[in-house]
Amino acid sequence: MTEPELFDLIELLVNLPEDNLYAGVRGAIVECYDNNTYEVEFTNEEGETLALCNLSSEQFIVIWKAKNKSWLPVSERITAVINYLSEERKQEVLDFARSLYQR
C-alpha cells in the first residue's frame, strides 16, 4: 500500500454525510499527524474549501503522489481498496474480475 504523504491527492472510501462528502470524492492531504491520521482539504472547482477533515488512512486511498507528481496506476488503487475488504468481499471481487475476463 502507498503511504500517504503531505500534498498527495486522495479519494474517499467512505461516506462522510456530516460534511456532505461521499465515497469517490477527492481531496488533498494538508497535514500529517503521528497517529496515522491526516488532515484532508476538499475543495470545489473554484478552489474554495468545502470541508477540512481529519481522516484515518483506512478511510481513503492515495491516487496521486505529490513527491514524484504522478498518478498511481489503477492496479495499485484497486489493491489498496481490496486490502480493506473482508475475505468474503475479496472473493466477490475476484469472481467479478473473472467474469470480466471471460467476456
N, C-alpha and C positions, 0 to 999 in steps of 0.2 A: 504494500500500500504506500502511496505517496504521502509523505509527511507534509502537513500544511505549514506554510511559512508566510511571513508578512507580505502583503500585497498580492498573494495568489488569488485567483478567482475560484469561487466555489459554487456548487449547486446544491440546494437543499434536498434532503431525502425525506424530510418530514414536513407536515403542515404546522404552521405557527399562526393559527387563526387570530390570536390576540394581537398580532402585529400585521394581520391581513397579508401574510406570506404563505405560500403553498409550495409543496414539493415541485422541484424543477426551476424555481426562481434562483437567479444568480446574484451573487454579491462578492464583495472584496474583503479580505482579511485586513483589518486596520490595526490590530493589536494581538499579540500572542502572550498568553499567560502560562505560568508554570504548571498549573493543574490540568493540562490538556484541554483548556478552553480557549476560545478565540472570540474576539470582538469582530463582528462582520457588519459592514455597511451595505445596505440595499438602497439603490437609487433609481430614479425614473430616467427616462430618455434625455431629460434636460440636465441630468447630474444632480438633481435635488435629492437630499436624503429622505427616504421613505421610512426607514427603520434602522436602528443600530441595536444589534442583538448579541448577547453572549451565548455562544453555542459550544457544545462539546463536539469533538471530532466525529462522533457517531451520528451526528445529525446532518452531515454534509459530505460531499466528495470534492476533491480538488479537480478542476477541469483545465486550468491554465497556470503554468508556473511563471511567476514574475522573474525569478532569477535568470532563467535562460530564454524568457519570452517565447514560450511555445505551448501549444495546446497538448494535453495528454491524449494519447491515442485512445480511440473508442474502446479497444480491448482492455486497456488499463482502467477506464472508467467503469466498464461492466464488471470487472474483477472487484473493484472497490465496493460497488453496490452489493454484489453477491456475498462478499465477506460478512456482511451484516445480517444475512438471512439465516433462518433456521435450516437444518438439514432437509426437512420436508420441502421447504420452498426452493432450496437449491436444486433438488431433484426435479421440481416442476420446471425450473428454468432450463435444466438440461434436456428434459423431454421436449420443451418448446423449441429449443435450439435444434434438436434432432429433426423435428417436424419441418423446420425451415430449410434444413439441409436437404431434405427429401423432395422438396418442391421443384 
